[in-house]
Amino acid sequence: MHITKLTIFLSAVHFVLVVILFLCFGIGLEGKQHIGHLIFWTLMMPAALIPTPGLWFIPLNSVVWGLSGAILLKFINNITHR
């Protein structure tokens, strides 16, 4: 799979996962230490480093995770096929 398609796929998976985890664990559960809540905040970590207005940080965050995952998977694929 090409890195562009892989990035788009992983970005879409990340975005859907963030939305689902937010709906399940992110509303009013700041004090709870549920594993889904911790995974949600871990997935949103790079968004704190992206200075964007409004809710644009969520799709940009998904692209950052998608590109990082795609590069990592391509790197692992290249190493294992040598």
C-alpha positions in Angstrom: 0.0 0.0 0.0 1.3 3.5 -0.9 2.2 5.8 1.9 -0.5 8.3 0.9 -3.3 5.7 1.0 -1.9 4.3 4.2 -1.8 7.8 5.8 -5.4 8.5 4.8 -6.5 5.1 6.1 -4.7 5.5 9.4 -5.9 9.1 9.8 -9.5 8.0 9.2 -9.2 5.2 11.7 -7.6 7.5 14.3 -10.4 10.1 13.8 -13.2 7.6 14.2 -11.5 6.1 17.3 -11.1 9.5 18.9 -14.7 10.4 18.3 -15.9 7.0 19.7 -13.7 7.3 22.7 -14.8 10.9 23.3 -18.4 9.9 23.3 -17.8 6.9 25.6 -15.2 8.3 28.0 -14.5 12.0 27.4 -17.7 13.6 28.6 -17.6 14.5 32.3 -15.2 11.8 33.3 -12.1 13.9 34.0 -11.6 12.4 37.5 -12.1 8.7 36.4 -9.1 6.7 35.5 -10.8 4.3 33.1 -8.5 2.7 30.5 -10.7 4.1 27.6 -10.3 7.6 29.1 -6.5 7.2 29.2 -6.3 5.9 25.7 -8.4 8.8 24.5 -6.1 11.4 26.1 -3.0 9.6 24.8 -4.4 9.7 21.2 -5.0 13.5 21.6 -1.5 14.3 22.9 0.0 15.7 19.7 -3.0 18.1 19.5 -1.7 20.0 22.4 1.4 20.9 20.3 -0.6 22.1 17.3 -1.6 25.8 17.8 -4.8 25.9 15.8 -8.1 27.7 16.5 -11.3 25.9 17.2 -11.7 22.2 16.5 -9.3 22.0 13.6 -6.7 20.3 15.9 -8.7 17.0 15.9 -8.3 16.3 12.1 -4.8 17.7 12.1 -4.0 15.4 15.1 -5.4 12.5 13.1 -3.2 13.3 10.2 -0.1 13.5 12.4 -0.9 10.1 13.9 -1.8 8.7 10.5 1.5 9.9 8.9 3.6 8.7 11.8 1.9 5.3 11.7 2.3 5.1 7.9 6.0 5.9 8.1 6.5 3.4 10.9 4.7 0.7 9.0 6.6 1.3 5.8 9.9 1.3 7.7 9.0 -2.0 9.4 7.9 -3.4 6.0 11.2 -2.4 4.3 13.3 -3.9 7.2 11.4 -7.2 7.1 11.6 -7.6 3.3 15.3 -7.3 3.1 
